[in-house]
Amino acid sequence: MVSHSAGFPSRLAAQEPESPKYTLQSWEESQAIPVEKVQMEKYPSFFAIFFTDWQVLEADDRGLVDLSEGIASQSPSGDLVMARHVFQSDEDGGMDFSIGYSDEVALFFNGHRVIGERTREEGSDPSSAGILDLHEEAQVQVRKGLNEIFLMVTGKLGAWGFKVQVDQELSPKTTDHAVTEEVWKTADVFLTPESVLKDPTREVLYVTNFDVRYASKSEPSGFLSRLSMEGEILDLHWVEGLNAPTGMDIWKDTLFLTERKHLVAIDLETGSIAGRWPIPDPIFPNDLVIDDDGTLYISDTRSGNPTDSRIYRFREGSFDVFANAGIDRANGLWIHEGWLIVGNSGDGMLKRVDLATGKIEAILSLGAGIIDGIRVDEEGNLLVSHWEGRVYRISSAGELVEILDAGPRRWNTADFE
């Protein structure tokens, strides 16, 4: 018995499993990457995935994905290809799967490593029977919603590939892109537009501008923009001197937003900064939402210390930690029917926290990636964005549909309105 990673029991099998399996036929594949440029022990960064030119690749009639055909080699020392398969499940449950590969593989399920840097030198020719041997077997926990099988496969001997089988039939994700359309767009004049917020009283939109180089700047370089509902830029630099602002919300005539170390209040009548409060022990304060009583909730993503990820509460001029255990790289926030909805990027789960008791419940999985914006539409559906360019609609019954995929256009979908 060999354990390949913490949290996911797995074992090394000498032969193909005896029970019937479903072979995964369709994959998204990256271009070849020089193997020395990739850390196989870690799930790739957002930018490594976002800027990859993904292409669909089908397995042959044996279930083999032959990487030696159609993928140009990039390095004499060996190449690596990323491959992913996303599926949708109506319920939580376990799943067994088996994999054959050549030459080396690291396998992740929903962003967590299941098999790491396992080498298979024999059977390196995909045309041979050796590569078809399903010589690794693992068990994972499938979650209701979206789930991702992600592989890094290396090739050093000129012929390489992989084959994956699972013990149940997997459903593709449900999409309905026809429900969204582009109505207008602004000129490309923003810094990095992170969050959009509608002011229903003044019928304008506010946009926070995040400077990705904020840490190297001697003075705060972020700012807040003001737009019309038709996309006209009314004032690009409406409020300046902000330190990489992200999430925001409105309480009465005051707009509150998060900076890297502070909570900031802006007078909406004058556009002036009305107050600044230091956030205790901040790492990366992110989104912000305000309940009907004027209590503020702020997510601190804390990607450098995800086990200490937290949600702050701010009321009567002081902070406390509202939620911590069960929160992992919290990002997007929204309040709906007495619950604080939380995008939990660390475990890929959309969760909710009871505002009265602090009890945390899982809603569903959105797989690996960054869960960013959250809103509720007129029919009570949750709308949730993945930073890779996707927006999902989730009904009150838990039915999940992808309604936008702007990834091929290299659009991020952050905190939307």
C-alpha positions in Angstrom: 0.0 0.0 0.0 1.4 3.4 -1.0 0.0 6.7 0.0 0.5 9.4 -2.7 -0.8 12.5 -0.9 -2.3 13.7 2.3 -6.1 13.6 2.5 -6.6 11.3 -0.5 -6.0 7.6 0.1 -4.6 5.8 -2.9 -2.7 2.6 -3.7 -0.3 1.2 -6.2 -1.8 -1.6 -8.3 0.2 -4.0 -10.3 -2.5 -4.7 -12.8 -5.6 -3.2 -14.3 -8.6 -3.1 -11.9 -11.0 -6.0 -12.3 -14.2 -4.0 -12.1 -15.6 -2.4 -15.3 -14.4 1.2 -16.0 -15.4 4.1 -18.1 -12.6 5.5 -20.1 -12.3 9.3 -20.2 -12.2 10.2 -23.9 -12.2 14.0 -24.1 -9.5 16.2 -22.5 -8.3 19.8 -22.7 -4.5 19.8 -23.4 -1.9 22.5 -23.1 1.0 23.1 -25.4 4.3 21.3 -24.5 6.3 23.1 -21.8 10.0 22.5 -21.0 9.9 20.2 -18.0 12.5 22.2 -16.1 10.1 25.2 -16.0 7.3 23.4 -14.1 7.0 22.4 -10.4 5.1 19.2 -10.6 4.5 19.0 -6.8 2.2 22.1 -7.0 -1.1 22.8 -8.8 -0.3 25.4 -11.4 -0.8 29.1 -10.7 -3.8 30.9 -12.0 -1.7 32.7 -14.7 -0.1 29.5 -15.9 -3.6 28.1 -16.6 -5.2 31.3 -17.8 -2.6 32.1 -20.4 -2.3 28.5 -21.7 -3.7 27.9 -25.2 -5.9 24.9 -24.4 -7.1 22.6 -27.1 -9.5 19.7 -27.1 -7.8 16.3 -27.6 -9.7 13.0 -27.9 -8.5 9.6 -26.8 -8.2 6.9 -29.5 -10.3 3.8 -29.6 -8.1 2.2 -26.9 -8.7 5.2 -24.6 -5.1 6.3 -25.1 -4.3 10.0 -25.3 -1.1 10.0 -27.5 0.9 13.1 -26.7 3.6 12.3 -29.2 1.2 13.3 -32.0 0.3 16.9 -32.6 2.3 18.4 -29.7 5.6 19.9 -30.7 8.5 19.2 -28.4 10.0 22.3 -26.7 13.0 21.0 -24.8 15.7 18.3 -25.4 15.6 17.5 -21.7 12.0 16.6 -21.8 8.5 18.2 -22.1 5.4 18.5 -19.9 1.8 18.7 -20.9 -1.1 19.8 -18.7 -4.4 18.0 -19.2 -7.7 18.5 -17.6 -11.2 17.0 -17.6 -14.0 18.8 -15.8 -17.3 17.0 -15.0 -20.4 17.8 -13.1 -22.0 15.7 -10.3 -25.4 15.9 -8.7 -24.3 14.6 -5.4 -21.3 14.0 -3.1 -19.7 10.6 -3.3 -16.5 8.6 -3.8 -14.9 7.7 -7.1 -12.2 5.2 -8.0 -10.0 5.8 -11.0 -7.0 4.2 -12.7 -4.3 5.7 -14.8 -1.6 4.4 -17.2 1.0 6.9 -18.4 4.5 7.4 -19.7 6.9 8.8 -18.6 6.1 10.7 -15.4 2.8 12.0 -13.9 1.4 14.2 -11.2 -2.3 14.1 -10.7 -4.5 16.6 -9.0 -8.2 16.4 -8.1 -10.0 19.7 -7.5 -6.6 21.3 -7.1 -5.2 18.8 -4.5 -2.5 16.4 -5.4 -3.5 12.8 -5.5 -0.5 11.2 -7.2 2.8 13.1 -7.2 5.8 12.6 -9.5 5.3 8.9 -10.2 7.6 7.6 -12.9 6.7 4.9 -15.3 9.7 4.1 -17.5 8.6 0.8 -18.9 6.1 0.9 -21.7 7.3 4.3 -22.9 6.1 3.7 -26.4 2.3 4.5 -26.6 1.8 2.0 -29.4 2.9 -0.8 -27.0 0.7 -2.7 -24.6 2.6 -1.4 -21.7 1.2 2.1 -21.7 -2.3 0.7 -21.7 -1.7 -1.0 -18.4 -3.6 0.9 -15.7 -0.8 0.6 -13.2 -1.9 3.4 -10.8 -5.2 3.4 -8.9 -6.6 6.1 -6.6 -9.7 7.1 -4.7 -11.1 10.6 -4.4 -14.1 12.4 -3.0 -16.4 13.8 -5.6 -18.4 16.8 -4.6 -21.8 18.1 -5.8 -21.1 20.6 -8.5 -18.0 20.8 -10.7 -15.0 18.6 -10.3 -11.6 18.7 -12.1 -9.2 15.9 -12.9 -5.8 17.6 -13.7 -2.7 15.9 -15.0 0.9 16.9 -15.6 2.5 14.3 -17.9 6.1 14.4 -18.9 7.8 12.8 -21.9 11.6 12.3 -22.2 11.8 9.3 -24.6 10.0 10.7 -27.6 6.8 8.8 -27.3 4.4 9.4 -24.4 0.8 9.4 -23.4 -1.8 8.5 -20.8 -5.1 6.7 -20.3 -7.6 7.3 -17.5 -10.6 5.2 -16.4 -13.1 5.8 -13.6 -15.7 3.5 -12.0 -18.8 5.6 -13.0 -20.1 7.6 -15.9 -19.2 11.3 -15.7 -21.5 14.1 -16.9 -20.1 17.1 -18.7 -20.8 20.5 -17.2 -24.1 22.2 -18.2 -23.8 25.4 -20.2 -26.2 28.0 -21.6 -24.0 30.8 -23.0 -26.9 32.2 -25.0 -28.4 33.9 -22.0 -25.5 36.4 -21.9 -24.5 39.0 -24.5 -22.2 41.9 -24.8 -24.1 45.2 -24.5 -21.3 47.8 -24.2 -17.6 48.0 -23.3 -15.4 50.8 -22.2 -12.1 51.8 -23.6 -9.0 50.0 -22.2 -8.1 52.8 -19.8 -8.3 51.1 -16.3 -5.4 50.0 -14.2 -6.8 46.5 -13.3 -10.6 46.8 -12.8 -11.2 44.5 -9.8 -14.7 45.2 -8.6 -17.8 46.9 -10.0 -20.6 48.2 -7.8 -23.9 49.9 -8.7 -25.1 52.9 -6.8 -28.9 52.6 -7.0 -29.5 56.1 -5.6 -27.3 57.9 -8.1 -27.6 55.4 -11.0 -23.9 55.1 -11.5 -21.3 52.4 -11.4 -18.1 52.5 -9.3 -15.0 50.5 -10.3 -12.0 49.8 -8.1 -8.6 50.0 -9.9 -6.0 47.6 -8.5 -2.3 48.1 -9.1 -0.7 44.7 -9.4 2.7 46.4 -8.6 1.4 48.1 -5.5 4.0 46.5 -3.2 6.8 48.2 -5.1 5.2 51.7 -5.2 6.3 54.4 -2.7 2.8 55.9 -2.7 -0.7 54.3 -3.1 -1.4 54.2 -6.8 -4.9 52.7 -6.9 -8.1 54.7 -7.6 -11.8 54.6 -7.9 -13.6 55.3 -11.1 -17.2 56.4 -11.8 -19.2 55.3 -14.8 -22.7 55.8 -16.2 -25.0 52.8 -16.6 -24.3 53.0 -20.3 -20.6 52.5 -19.9 -19.5 56.2 -20.2 -16.6 57.0 -18.0 -17.7 60.0 -16.0 -14.6 60.3 -13.9 -11.7 57.8 -14.4 -9.8 59.0 -11.3 -12.7 60.0 -9.1 -11.0 59.0 -5.9 -7.2 58.6 -5.8 -4.6 57.6 -3.3 -6.0 54.1 -2.6 -3.7 51.2 -1.9 -4.7 48.5 -4.3 -8.5 48.6 -3.6 -10.6 45.5 -4.2 -14.1 44.8 -2.8 -16.7 47.5 -1.9 -20.3 48.0 -0.8 -22.5 51.0 0.1 -24.2 51.8 3.4 -26.5 54.9 3.2 -24.4 57.6 1.6 -21.0 56.1 2.3 -19.0 53.7 0.1 -16.7 51.3 2.0 -13.9 49.5 0.3 -10.9 47.3 1.3 -7.3 48.2 0.8 -4.3 46.0 1.5 -4.2 47.0 5.2 -7.2 49.2 5.8 -11.0 49.6 5.5 -11.8 52.9 3.8 -14.9 55.0 3.9 -15.7 57.4 1.0 -18.4 60.1 1.1 -20.5 59.6 -2.0 -21.7 63.2 -2.1 -18.2 64.7 -2.2 -16.0 61.8 -3.3 -13.7 62.4 -0.4 -12.1 59.9 2.0 -14.2 60.1 5.2 -12.4 57.5 7.3 -9.7 54.8 7.4 -9.4 51.9 9.9 -6.4 49.5 10.1 -7.5 45.9 9.7 -5.9 43.7 12.4 -3.2 41.3 11.1 -4.0 41.6 7.4 -2.5 39.5 4.7 -4.8 40.1 1.7 -8.1 41.7 2.6 -10.3 41.1 -0.5 -14.1 41.4 -0.8 -16.5 43.3 1.4 -20.3 43.2 1.9 -22.7 45.0 4.4 -25.8 43.6 6.0 -29.1 45.4 6.6 -27.9 46.6 10.0 -24.7 48.2 8.7 -22.3 45.5 9.8 -19.4 44.9 7.4 -17.9 41.6 6.5 -14.4 41.4 4.9 -12.7 38.3 3.4 -9.0 38.0 4.0 -7.8 35.5 1.4 -4.4 35.0 3.1 -3.1 32.8 0.3 0.3 32.6 2.1 -1.4 31.1 5.2 -4.6 29.4 3.9 -5.2 27.5 7.1 -5.6 30.9 8.9 -8.0 32.3 6.2 -10.6 34.4 7.8 -13.6 36.7 7.5 -13.6 39.9 9.6 -16.6 41.6 11.0 -16.6 45.4 11.5 -19.2 47.0 13.7 -19.3 50.1 15.9 -15.8 51.0 14.9 -14.0 47.8 15.7 -13.1 44.4 14.1 -13.4 40.8 15.2 -13.0 37.5 13.4 -16.4 36.3 12.4 -15.4 33.0 10.7 -12.1 31.1 10.5 -12.4 27.3 10.8 -13.7 25.9 7.5 -12.7 29.0 5.6 -9.8 28.5 3.1 -8.7 31.4 0.9 -12.0 33.2 1.1 -12.7 35.7 -1.7 -16.1 36.7 -2.9 -18.9 37.6 -0.4 -22.6 38.2 -0.6 -25.5 38.3 1.9 -28.7 36.4 1.1 -31.6 35.4 3.3 -29.6 35.6 6.6 -26.6 33.8 5.2 -23.1 35.1 4.2 -22.3 33.4 0.9 -18.5 32.8 0.7 -16.3 31.8 -2.3 -13.8 29.4 -0.8 -11.0 29.2 -3.4 -8.8 27.0 -1.2 -11.1 24.0 -1.5 -13.1 25.2 -4.5 -16.3 25.3 -2.5 -19.1 27.8 -2.4 -20.2 27.9 1.2 -22.6 29.9 3.4 -22.3 31.1 7.0 -25.3 31.6 9.2 -25.1 35.3 10.3 -26.8 34.5 13.6 -24.9 31.4 14.6 -21.7 31.3 12.5 -22.6 27.8 11.3 -20.9 26.9 8.0 -22.5 24.8 5.3 -21.3 23.7 1.9 -23.4 24.7 -1.1 -21.5 23.0 -4.0 -18.1 22.7 -5.7 -16.8 24.9 -8.4 -13.6 22.8 -8.8 -10.1 24.3 -8.8 -9.6 28.0 -9.3 -10.4 31.4 -7.8 -14.1 32.0 -6.9 -14.5 35.7 -7.1 -17.7 37.7 -7.6 -21.1 36.6 -6.0 -24.5 38.2 -6.7 -28.2 37.1 -6.5 -30.5 37.7 -9.5 -34.2 38.7 -9.5 -35.3 35.1 -9.4 -33.1 34.2 -6.4 -30.4 32.4 -8.4 -26.8 32.8 -7.2 -24.5 34.2 -9.9 -20.8 33.3 -9.2 -17.7 34.1 -11.2 -14.5 32.2 -11.6 -11.5 34.5 -12.2 -10.5 32.4 -15.3 -13.4 34.0 -17.2 -16.5 32.0 -16.3 -19.8 32.9 -14.7 -22.2 30.3 -13.2 -25.8 30.4 -12.3 -26.9 28.3 -9.4 -30.6 27.8 -8.7 -32.1 27.5 -5.2 -32.4 23.7 -5.9 -28.6 23.6 -6.5 -28.8 23.3 -10.4 -25.5 24.7 -11.8 -25.2 26.2 -15.3 -22.2 28.0 -16.9 -23.6 31.1 -18.5 -20.4 32.8 -19.7 -17.0 31.6 -20.7 -14.8 34.6 -21.6 -11.5 32.7 -21.0 -10.8 32.3 -24.8 -11.0 36.1 -25.0 -8.5 36.4 -22.2 -11.0 38.2 -20.0 -10.9 37.8 -16.2 -14.3 37.8 -14.5 -13.6 39.3 -11.1 -16.1 40.9 -8.7 -19.0 41.8 -11.1 -22.3 43.6 -10.7 
